[in-house]
Amino acid sequence: MAHRLLLRRVWTLSVKDFRCPPSCTATMASSYSTSLHSVPRRVSFLATSRTRPLHHTPRREVSFNVQDNEDFTERVVNSELPILVDFHAQWCGPCKILGPRLEKAVAKQKGRVAMAKVDIDDHTDLAIKYGVSAVPTVIAMRGGDVIDQFVGIKDDDQLDSFVSKVVGP
């Protein structure tokens, strides 16, 4: 089924891009033998099939990557929501384990908290400013103030209780 959809997509794109002058279509039509007339009908069925537009509903992202200091100030420090800041590194094994589990715990809160991901190799100044000496370090912020933090990996229950405590009643 997937192969058929891929073939349909490629064929539709290639047919749309192909422009043939009127003299070309007359020449091509006369060159088909009677045994090949079924192929153009099938191909035309694929090419003329209508695809449904995908309806995109805007949703708030559970987590986002911090781009620079200005982005951090705008999206984390000035945020109305409590924010969990995940200081991590690409080379850090425990960070790769904690990140998805932390995102899952944040997603359970259904928009009452967000998560910012800060790569310490790219944003060393932010790591120094917030006293990050080991990764993974997770800092909870509300209104620009640090309200809680932990270093290292936690199990799912500990993550859920940490996130719930940050969100509050």
N, CA, C and O of each residue as an XYZ file, in Angstrom:
676
protein
N       0.823     -1.196      0.000
C       0.000      0.000      0.000
C       0.865      1.256      0.000
O       0.595      2.212     -0.728
N       1.920      1.240      0.837
C       2.796      2.398      0.909
C       3.523      2.621     -0.415
O       3.743      3.756     -0.837
N       3.891      1.512     -1.060
C       4.571      1.635     -2.356
C       3.644      2.273     -3.385
O       4.076      3.094     -4.194
N       2.377      1.894     -3.351
C       1.413      2.435     -4.290
C       1.236      3.944     -4.066
O       1.179      4.718     -5.022
N       1.149      4.351     -2.792
C       1.001      5.775     -2.498
C       2.231      6.571     -2.931
O       2.113      7.672     -3.469
N       3.423      5.993     -2.687
C       4.649      6.655     -3.105
C       4.705      6.779     -4.620
O       5.074      7.827     -5.150
N       4.340      5.715     -5.312
C       4.338      5.744     -6.773
C       3.338      6.780     -7.283
O       3.621      7.507     -8.235
N       2.171      6.842     -6.648
C       1.157      7.819     -7.039
C       1.693      9.234     -6.849
O       1.514     10.084     -7.722
N       2.347      9.497     -5.719
C       2.890     10.829     -5.445
C       3.953     11.216     -6.469
O       3.947     12.335     -6.982
N       4.871     10.286     -6.769
C       5.933     10.564     -7.747
C       5.335     10.782     -9.129
O       5.719     11.714     -9.835
N       4.390      9.920     -9.516
C       3.795     10.054    -10.838
C       3.031     11.361    -10.966
O       3.132     12.036    -11.990
N       2.273     11.726     -9.951
C       1.499     12.971     -9.984
C       2.423     14.166    -10.128
O       2.145     15.079    -10.906
N       3.525     14.167     -9.380
C       4.465     15.275     -9.474
C       5.119     15.328    -10.848
O       5.271     16.406    -11.421
N       5.510     14.163    -11.385
C       6.188     14.167    -12.679
C       5.220     14.545    -13.802
O       5.640     15.181    -14.768
N       3.954     14.178    -13.707
C       2.980     14.538    -14.743
C       2.712     16.039    -14.710
O       2.584     16.670    -15.759
N       2.627     16.611    -13.509
C       2.381     18.048    -13.402
C       3.541     18.856    -13.975
O       3.335     19.906    -14.584
N       4.776     18.351    -13.774
C       5.946     19.078    -14.243
C       6.179     18.931    -15.746
O       6.863     19.762    -16.344
N       5.626     17.895    -16.360
C       5.841     17.644    -17.773
C       4.877     18.478    -18.612
O       3.658     18.344    -18.499
N       5.425     19.310    -19.426
C       4.614     20.136    -20.324
C       4.936     19.721    -21.758
O       6.088     19.780    -22.188
N       3.927     19.308    -22.474
C       4.106     18.840    -23.832
C       3.296     19.747    -24.764
O       2.119     19.995    -24.503
N       3.907     20.246    -25.845
C       3.150     21.080    -26.782
C       2.068     20.264    -27.480
O       2.159     19.037    -27.517
N       1.041     20.919    -28.037
C      -0.067     20.188    -28.685
C       0.395     19.235    -29.770
O      -0.187     18.161    -29.921
N       1.408     19.583    -30.523
C       1.888     18.691    -31.585
C       2.470     17.409    -31.001
O       2.405     16.347    -31.620
N       3.042     17.521    -29.801
C       3.645     16.368    -29.132
C       2.567     15.354    -28.752
O       2.760     14.154    -28.947
N       1.448     15.811    -28.218
C       0.393     14.879    -27.795
C      -0.204     14.150    -28.989
O      -0.554     12.976    -28.871
N      -0.329     14.804    -30.122
C      -0.858     14.136    -31.318
C       0.112     13.053    -31.772
O      -0.315     11.971    -32.175
N       1.411     13.330    -31.714
C       2.413     12.354    -32.119
C       2.417     11.181    -31.160
O       2.491     10.028    -31.584
N       2.336     11.470    -29.858
C       2.356     10.407    -28.866
C       1.103      9.546    -28.974
O       1.186      8.325    -28.842
N      -0.038     10.148    -29.207
C      -1.289      9.390    -29.298
C      -1.266      8.448    -30.490
O      -1.769      7.328    -30.402
N      -0.689      8.888    -31.605
C      -0.663      8.027    -32.777
C       0.361      6.912    -32.636
O       0.266      5.909    -33.343
N       1.334      7.054    -31.746
C       2.362      6.030    -31.612
C       1.936      4.877    -30.716
O       2.572      3.823    -30.734
N       0.864      5.051    -29.924
C       0.392      3.965    -29.066
C      -0.294      2.904    -29.908
O      -1.068      3.217    -30.813
N      -0.007      1.661    -29.605
C      -0.744      0.573    -30.258
C      -2.021      0.323    -29.462
O      -2.178      0.842    -28.357
N      -2.920     -0.461    -30.012
C      -4.201     -0.701    -29.340
C      -4.017     -1.468    -28.038
O      -4.852     -1.343    -27.143
N      -2.952     -2.260    -27.899
C      -2.754     -3.030    -26.670
C      -2.303     -2.138    -25.512
O      -2.417     -2.542    -24.355
N      -1.805     -0.959    -25.790
C      -1.319     -0.079    -24.738
C      -2.340      0.956    -24.290
O      -2.042      1.754    -23.401
N      -3.539      0.970    -24.877
C      -4.522      1.993    -24.507
C      -4.974      1.864    -23.054
O      -5.384      2.863    -22.463
N      -4.913      0.671    -22.454
C      -5.327      0.531    -21.059
C      -4.335      1.188    -20.105
O      -4.736      1.642    -19.034
N      -3.061      1.252    -20.459
C      -2.058      1.850    -19.583
C      -2.296      3.342    -19.383
O      -2.275      3.801    -18.240
N      -2.526      4.141    -20.464
C      -2.771      5.556    -20.212
C      -4.003      5.796    -19.351
O      -4.025      6.749    -18.571
N      -5.040      4.949    -19.472
C      -6.219      5.148    -18.629
C      -5.880      4.923    -17.164
O      -6.314      5.694    -16.308
N      -5.116      3.884    -16.860
C      -4.729      3.654    -15.475
C      -3.841      4.776    -14.972
O      -4.002      5.253    -13.848
N      -2.921      5.186    -15.795
C      -2.019      6.260    -15.406
C      -2.796      7.549    -15.201
O      -2.545      8.283    -14.245
N      -3.746      7.829    -16.102
C      -4.524      9.047    -15.942
C      -5.373      8.975    -14.678
O      -5.618     10.000    -14.042
N      -5.832      7.763    -14.301
C      -6.577      7.627    -13.048
C      -5.692      8.010    -11.869
O      -6.132      8.711    -10.957
N      -4.437      7.544    -11.889
C      -3.524      7.886    -10.805
C      -3.200      9.367    -10.794
O      -3.134      9.989     -9.733
N      -2.999      9.929    -11.972
C      -2.586     11.328    -12.059
C      -3.718     12.275    -11.698
O      -3.471     13.358    -11.167
N      -4.960     11.883    -11.981
C      -6.064     12.787    -11.711
C      -6.728     12.541    -10.367
O      -7.690     13.224    -10.016
N      -6.222     11.563     -9.605
C      -6.837     11.324     -8.302
C      -6.640     12.549     -7.425
O      -5.588     13.188     -7.444
N      -7.629     12.848     -6.689
C      -7.587     14.042     -5.847
C      -7.095     13.658     -4.470
O      -7.567     12.693     -3.869
N      -6.164     14.407     -3.993
C      -5.685     14.157     -2.637
C      -6.383     15.106     -1.692
O      -6.623     16.269     -2.017
N      -6.700     14.601     -0.532
C      -7.353     15.431      0.469
C      -6.313     16.300      1.149
O      -5.217     15.829      1.452
N      -6.635     17.545      1.390
C      -5.677     18.386      2.110
C      -5.598     17.954      3.569
O      -6.603     17.585      4.176
N      -4.409     18.004      4.111
C      -4.241     17.682      5.514
C      -4.624     18.904      6.335
O      -4.120     20.003      6.103
N      -5.495     18.710      7.271
C      -5.918     19.815      8.112
C      -4.948     19.930      9.271
O      -4.800     19.000     10.064
N      -4.302     21.053      9.365
C      -3.320     21.277     10.416
C      -3.960     22.110     11.514
O      -4.353     23.258     11.303
N      -4.054     21.516     12.670
C      -4.578     22.273     13.796
C      -3.393     22.760     14.612
O      -2.536     21.963     14.995
N      -3.334     24.039     14.879
C      -2.199     24.546     15.642
C      -2.237     23.983     17.065
O      -3.289     23.925     17.703
N      -1.069     23.575     17.538
C      -0.996     23.084     18.909
C       0.275     23.619     19.537
O       1.257     23.907     18.854
N       0.235     23.740     20.800
C       1.389     24.242     21.525
C       2.385     23.102     21.689
O       2.017     22.003     22.103
N       3.623     23.361     21.368
C       4.647     22.342     21.478
C       4.952     22.060     22.947
O       4.949     22.969     23.778
N       5.213     20.806     23.253
C       5.555     20.401     24.603
C       6.950     20.897     24.958
O       7.192     21.336     26.082
N       7.864     20.827     23.996
C       9.235     21.252     24.260
C       9.787     22.005     23.061
O       9.284     21.896     21.942
N      10.828     22.768     23.326
C      11.472     23.527     22.252
C      12.952     23.651     22.551
O      13.376     23.601     23.706
N      13.735     23.815     21.485
C      15.171     24.024     21.617
C      15.454     25.505     21.724
O      14.918     26.300     20.951
N      16.284     25.882     22.669
C      16.678     27.272     22.833
C      17.719     27.600     21.766
O      18.695     26.871     21.591
N      17.498     28.709     21.055
C      18.376     29.089     19.951
C      19.548     29.964     20.389
O      20.676     29.761     19.938
N      19.289     30.936     21.265
C      20.324     31.849     21.730
C      19.859     32.508     23.030
O      18.794     32.172     23.548
N      20.647     33.438     23.555
C      20.302     34.101     24.822
C      19.004     34.886     24.726
O      18.197     34.867     25.656
N      18.794     35.576     23.610
C      17.552     36.337     23.441
C      16.344     35.413     23.420
O      15.310     35.720     24.013
N      16.476     34.281     22.737
C      15.396     33.301     22.683
C      15.124     32.754     24.083
O      13.966     32.580     24.465
N      16.175     32.484     24.845
C      16.009     31.992     26.213
C      15.265     33.020     27.067
O      14.343     32.671     27.804
N      15.666     34.273     26.965
C      15.007     35.320     27.743
C      13.544     35.449     27.361
O      12.677     35.555     28.228
N      13.269     35.440     26.064
C      11.899     35.623     25.585
C      10.991     34.449     25.932
O       9.873     34.647     26.406
N      11.473     33.217     25.695
C      10.616     32.047     25.826
C      10.650     31.379     27.197
O       9.728     30.642     27.546
N      11.701     31.627     27.977
C      11.815     30.970     29.280
C      11.632     31.976     30.414
O      10.727     31.837     31.237
N      12.495     32.984     30.452
C      12.461     33.949     31.559
C      11.156     34.736     31.565
O      10.576     34.957     32.627
N      10.688     35.161     30.395
C       9.464     35.964     30.312
C       8.194     35.143     30.122
O       7.140     35.706     29.826
N       8.271     33.844     30.284
C       7.115     32.974     30.061
C       6.109     33.086     31.203
O       6.474     33.226     32.371
N       4.839     33.019     30.832
C       3.776     32.996     31.832
C       3.650     31.606     32.450
O       3.247     31.469     33.605
N       3.994     30.586     31.684
C       3.936     29.208     32.160
C       5.199     28.867     32.941
O       6.249     29.470     32.722
N       5.099     27.905     33.849
C       6.334     27.362     34.418
C       7.089     26.617     33.314
O       6.479     25.991     32.447
N       8.394     26.691     33.358
C       9.240     26.077     32.327
C      10.248     25.158     32.995
O      10.874     25.521     33.991
N      10.399     23.964     32.435
C      11.481     23.080     32.833
C      12.599     23.254     31.817
O      12.384     23.082     30.618
N      13.780     23.593     32.291
C      14.927     23.783     31.403
C      15.819     22.558     31.525
O      16.386     22.289     32.584
N      15.933     21.821     30.428
C      16.735     20.601     30.383
C      18.097     20.942     29.791
O      18.227     21.110     28.579
N      19.116     21.045     30.651
C      20.487     21.263     30.194
C      21.064     19.894     29.869
O      21.178     19.035     30.744
N      21.430     19.692     28.600
C      21.898     18.396     28.126
C      23.058     18.576     27.160
O      23.450     19.697     26.836
N      23.604     17.443     26.703
C      24.656     17.448     25.680
C      24.428     16.257     24.749
O      23.868     15.239     25.155
N      24.863     16.395     23.513
C      24.683     15.328     22.524
C      25.449     14.063     22.905
O      24.998     12.955     22.613
N      26.590     14.218     23.547
C      27.443     13.092     23.890
C      27.037     12.405     25.193
O      27.647     11.407     25.576
N      26.034     12.913     25.870
C      25.637     12.449     27.197
C      24.594     11.326     27.088
O      23.470     11.561     26.643
N      24.970     10.119     27.493
C      24.061      8.980     27.453
C      22.837      9.147     28.341
O      21.716      8.961     27.868
N      23.018      9.495     29.630
C      21.848      9.694     30.496
C      20.907     10.797     29.992
O      19.700     10.730     30.225
N      21.448     11.807     29.304
C      20.609     12.882     28.749
C      19.665     12.320     27.692
O      18.506     12.726     27.600
N      20.171     11.387     26.899
C      19.354     10.787     25.846
C      18.242      9.917     26.428
O      17.205      9.723     25.793
N      18.454      9.402     27.617
C      17.422      8.612     28.289
C      16.415      9.530     28.972
O      15.208      9.308     28.884
N      16.912     10.557     29.650
C      16.046     11.441     30.426
C      15.157     12.318     29.549
O      13.986     12.516     29.873
N      15.682     12.842     28.457
C      14.957     13.785     27.608
C      13.566     13.328     27.199
O      12.595     14.031     27.478
N      13.431     12.165     26.542
C      12.099     11.705     26.132
C      11.172     11.418     27.314
O       9.968     11.660     27.230
N      11.723     10.909     28.402
C      10.886     10.630     29.577
C      10.395     11.914     30.211
O       9.265     11.982     30.695
N      11.240     12.932     30.210
C      10.837     14.226     30.752
C       9.776     14.875     29.858
O       8.826     15.479     30.356
N       9.938     14.751     28.555
C       8.924     15.270     27.625
C       7.580     14.584     27.844
O       6.535     15.230     27.777
N       7.604     13.286     28.104
C       6.370     12.549     28.359
C       5.700     13.042     29.641
O       4.479     13.186     29.688
N       6.492     13.299     30.674
C       5.942     13.806     31.940
C       5.358     15.202     31.748
O       4.328     15.531     32.336
N       6.009     16.021     30.932
C       5.501     17.369     30.649
C       4.221     17.291     29.827
O       3.291     18.065     30.054
N       4.165     16.369     28.878
C       2.971     16.219     28.027
C       1.754     15.807     28.845
O       0.630     16.171     28.499
N       1.956     15.063     29.913
C       0.839     14.652     30.771
C       0.152     15.853     31.416
O      -1.013     15.763     31.805
N       0.855     16.966     31.532
C       0.289     18.158     32.175
C      -0.593     18.966     31.230
O      -1.224     19.933     31.655
N      -0.645     18.590     29.970
C      -1.551     19.163     28.967
C      -1.489     20.685     28.879
O      -2.506     21.370     28.984
N      -0.276     21.201     28.685
C      -0.115     22.637     28.432
C       0.044     23.503     29.660
O       0.117     24.726     29.539
N       0.099     22.910     30.841
C       0.272     23.728     32.047
C       1.739     23.997     32.360
O       2.051     24.779     33.257
N       2.636     23.351     31.624
C       4.071     23.529     31.785
C       4.727     23.277     30.428
O       4.210     22.507     29.619
N       5.854     23.920     30.183
C       6.591     23.711     28.935
C       8.017     23.296     29.271
O       8.452     23.379     30.419
N       8.729     22.850     28.252
C      10.099     22.376     28.462
C      11.029     23.007     27.441
O      10.782     22.947     26.236
N      12.096     23.610     27.931
C      13.128     24.197     27.071
C      14.352     23.302     27.121
O      14.782     22.883     28.195
N      14.912     23.012     25.955
C      16.106     22.173     25.887
C      17.301     23.051     25.527
O      17.290     23.763     24.522
N      18.333     22.983     26.371
C      19.528     23.795     26.174
C      20.727     22.864     26.053
O      21.060     22.144     26.994
N      21.371     22.882     24.893
C      22.584     22.102     24.677
C      23.747     22.892     25.280
O      24.023     24.014     24.856
N      24.424     22.309     26.265
C      25.464     23.058     26.972
C      26.682     23.331     26.093
O      27.427     24.276     26.356
N      26.897     22.528     25.062
C      28.017     22.782     24.160
C      27.761     24.006     23.289
O      28.698     24.719     22.931
N      26.504     24.253     22.947
C      26.145     25.406     22.133
C      25.910     26.659     22.969
O      26.125     27.774     22.495
N      25.469     26.477     24.207
C      25.107     27.615     25.067
C      25.814     27.507     26.410
O      25.179     27.401     27.459
N      27.134     27.537     26.356
C      27.946     27.424     27.558
C      27.662     28.553     28.535
O      27.653     28.340     29.748
N      27.430     29.750     28.015
C      27.167     30.905     28.880
C      25.916     30.704     29.727
O      25.901     31.094     30.894
N      24.864     30.103     29.165
C      23.654     29.830     29.942
C      23.920     28.770     31.005
O      23.416     28.870     32.124
N      24.703     27.765     30.663
C      25.034     26.716     31.632
C      25.822     27.307     32.797
O      25.585     26.956     33.952
N      26.745     28.191     32.499
C      27.533     28.834     33.563
C      26.644     29.742     34.404
O      26.745     29.742     35.631
N      25.784     30.505     33.765
C      24.901     31.434     34.475
C      24.015     30.713     35.485
O      23.767     31.233     36.573
N      23.532     29.512     35.131
C      22.628     28.778     36.005
C      23.339     27.695     36.822
O      22.688     26.841     37.425
N      24.667     27.732     36.841
C      25.444     26.846     37.711
C      25.390     25.380     37.352
O      25.433     24.522     38.234
N      25.296     25.083     36.087
C      25.247     23.689     35.648
C      26.668     23.135     35.646
O      27.528     23.601     34.898
N      26.903     22.134     36.493
C      28.226     21.531     36.563
C      28.240     20.098     36.056
O      29.309     19.529     35.835
N      27.059     19.508     35.868
C      26.943     18.151     35.336
C      25.662     18.068     34.514
O      24.712     18.820     34.732
N      25.661     17.142     33.570
C      24.455     16.938     32.773
C      23.993     15.503     32.960
O      24.828     14.620     33.156
N      22.720     15.242     32.907
C      21.634     16.189     32.716
C      21.296     16.956     34.003
O      21.299     16.407     35.105
N      21.011     18.228     33.813
C      20.514     19.074     34.894
C      19.192     19.655     34.437
O      19.098     20.187     33.331
N      18.167     19.561     35.275
C      16.848     20.099     34.964
C      16.532     21.168     35.997
O      16.551     20.916     37.202
N      16.241     22.367     35.502
C      15.906     23.497     36.359
C      14.467     23.902     36.079
O      14.077     24.077     34.925
N      13.686     24.050     37.135
C      12.300     24.505     37.008
C      12.270     26.004     37.274
O      12.792     26.480     38.282
N      11.645     26.745     36.347
C      11.561     28.205     36.474
C      10.113     28.653     36.370
O       9.323     28.107     35.600
N       9.792     29.658     37.166
C       8.474     30.287     37.092
C       8.703     31.787     37.239
O       9.292     32.235     38.222
N       8.240     32.554     36.269
C       8.401     34.005     36.314
C       9.849     34.453     36.296
O      10.177     35.510     36.836
N      10.723     33.664     35.683
C      12.129     34.018     35.597
C      12.954     33.593     36.796
O      14.173     33.767     36.797
N      12.313     33.036     37.822
C      13.024     32.605     39.028
C      13.166     31.088     39.050
O      12.255     30.364     38.648
N      14.315     30.615     39.521
C      14.537     29.184     39.684
C      13.791     28.742     40.938
O      14.024     29.272     42.025
N      12.891     27.766     40.785
C      12.120     27.307     41.936
C      12.518     25.911     42.396
O      12.270     25.549     43.547
N      13.133     25.118     41.513
C      13.570     23.774     41.892
C      14.515     23.257     40.817
O      14.556     23.783     39.705
N      15.272     22.224     41.159
C      16.167     21.625     40.175
C      16.599     20.244     40.629
O      16.483     19.896     41.804
N      17.104     19.453     39.673
C      17.738     18.183     40.010
C      18.811     17.889     38.978
O      18.781     18.395     37.856
N      19.769     17.051     39.390
C      20.871     16.637     38.531
C      20.822     15.121     38.418
O      20.615     14.423     39.411
N      21.011     14.620     37.213
C      21.038     13.177     37.011
C      19.719     12.661     36.467
O      18.833     13.419     36.073
N      19.629     11.350     36.464
C      18.462     10.698     35.880
C      17.501     10.296     36.996
O      17.922      9.939     38.096
N      16.215     10.360     36.695
C      15.164     10.001     37.655
C      14.238      8.975     36.996
O      14.181      8.873     35.770
N      13.518      8.222     37.826
C      12.540      7.297     37.247
C      11.251      8.055     36.923
O      11.111      9.226     37.276
N      10.323      7.391     36.259
C       9.099      8.043     35.780
C       8.263      8.639     36.903
O       7.725      9.737     36.758
N       8.147      7.923     38.026
C       7.352      8.436     39.148
C       7.970      9.706     39.732
O       7.255     10.653     40.063
N       9.290      9.724     39.858
C       9.975     10.909     40.379
C       9.808     12.086     39.418
O       9.617     13.220     39.856
N       9.880     11.822     38.117
C       9.697     12.888     37.135
C       8.280     13.445     37.194
O       8.083     14.660     37.152
N       7.291     12.555     37.293
C       5.900     13.004     37.376
C       5.669     13.866     38.613
O       4.989     14.890     38.538
N       6.231     13.458     39.753
C       6.031     14.248     40.980
C       6.780     15.569     40.895
O       6.290     16.580     41.398
N       7.957     15.589     40.272
C       8.701     16.841     40.104
C       7.905     17.818     39.244
O       7.761     18.988     39.598
N       7.393     17.340     38.121
C       6.637     18.193     37.209
C       5.341     18.672     37.880
O       4.970     19.837     37.744
N       4.665     17.790     38.593
C       3.428     18.174     39.294
C       3.707     19.235     40.339
O       2.913     20.160     40.508
N       4.822     19.116     41.044
C       5.190     20.095     42.060
C       5.470     21.458     41.428
O       5.143     22.495     42.006
N       6.063     21.450     40.263
C       6.369     22.706     39.554
C       5.088     23.379     39.088
O       4.958     24.600     39.180
N       4.133     22.588     38.585
C       2.876     23.129     38.091
C       2.056     23.712     39.236
O       1.403     24.745     39.088
N       2.102     23.037     40.371
C       1.340     23.515     41.525
C      -0.085     23.009     41.505
O      -0.456     22.211     40.645
N      -0.889     23.475     42.458
C      -2.262     22.974     42.578
C      -3.179     23.442     41.470
O      -4.359     23.091     41.455
